[in-house]
Amino acid sequence: MADADNDYPAHLHTYEAFNKLVLFGILFVLLVLVCMALGLLGNVPLLAVLLGIGGTVALIVAAAVTG
């Protein structure tokens, strides 16, 4: 337990990384649900596909840039 004082930065980094992962997951599920609603209920499948692909790329780029 001698290095217990030095554990805080590692725990903080892990906590922030986990929060980022959870936020990415929530936003991705929300994006998929919106695209499904547009494609199935809104009868706009082309827009749903484009939004799904563009949104997924945007989420991946945002996760890579902010990390």
N, C-alpha and C positions, 0 to 999 in steps of 0.2 A: 504493500500500500504506500510505498515511498513515493511513487509517481502519481499519486491521486490528485495532486495539485495541477499536474500537467495534462490531465484527462479532459479538462473543460473544453479546450479548443477542438479536440478531436470529436467530442460529443456534439459540440455546436455545429461543426461541419457536417456530421452525420444527420443531425436534425434538419439542417437547411436542405441537404440533398434529398432527404425523405419528403420534406414538404414540397420540393420542386417536382418530385416524381408523382406525388399524389395530385398536385395541381394539374400536371400534364395529363394524368389519367382521367380526371374529372372533365377537363376541357375536351379531351378526345371523345369521351362517351357523349358529351353534350353535342359535339360536332356531328357525330354519327347519327344521333337521334334527330337533329335538325335536318340532316340530309335525307334521312328516311322519310321524315314528314313531308319534305318538299317533293321527293320522288314519288311517294305512294299516295299521299293525301292531296298534295298540291298539284299533282299532275304536271310537274316540271322536272322530268328526269335528267335532262341535259344540264340544267342549272345545278341540280343536286350533285351530279357527278363532278362537275367543275368545282363546285364549292367544297366537296369532300376532298378532292385531290389538292386543291389550293390551300385549304385549311390545314390539311395534314402536313404539307410542306412548310407552311407558315409556323405551325406548332413545333416542328422539329428544328427549324432554323432558330426560332425564339428560345427553345431549350438549349441549343448549342451556344448561342450568343451570350445568354445570361449566365452560363455556367463557367 
